[in-house]
Amino acid sequence: MQRGRIILLNGTSSSGKTTLAKALRAAMAEPFCYYASDQLAEGGFRAIRQKARDAGLRDERARFFDGFHRSIVSFAEAGNDILVEHIVEESHWAQQLKNLFTPFDTFWVGVHAPLAEIERRERERGDRAIGEARYHLKTHDYCQYDIEVDTTQPSDSVVATIIEAWRSRPLASS
């Protein structure tokens, strides 16, 4: 069985990762599964915080993201091409992902927008803590990208740029 390929979109909260992921997935010739930790959280997967505290499970969040990272690999090992949306919040997460992804054709995309724009998006969304996006800017310090994009540029142009870089990567011909 052929291993799946991984495209990882990494950026701050409100940087435009979800919008970009949906547009990219629709435009790609190959079928990619879409995966984000928010899907699991919104689906009620994570432990309820009060119960987690009461049970002495203070490191529930760390275990959740360790499992999330490993699950990406499981899907790829099963032969799924997977488009992952993530915020690599910790330097050890970046190292863990790099180690886990070593056997796979992995393409890292840095998703950026100017701070004023991500803060505007954060306020407009209303479902994020104000300041979360600024806090997540550190994510870009931890990762090395195959390509970096600015989501304030026209969406079709950003998607086309990523697809062209994906198709012309060294592993594309193997």
Buried (B, 14 or more C-beta within 10 A) or exposed (E): EEBBBBBBBBBBBBBBBBBBBBBBBEEBEEEBBBBBBEEBEEEEEBBEEEEBEEEEEEEBBEEBBEBBBEBBBEBBEEEBBBBBBBBBBBEEBBEBBBEBBEEBBBBBBBBBBEEEBBBBBBEEEEEBEEEBBBEBBBBBEBBEBBBBBBBBEEBEEBBEBBBEBBEEBEEEEE
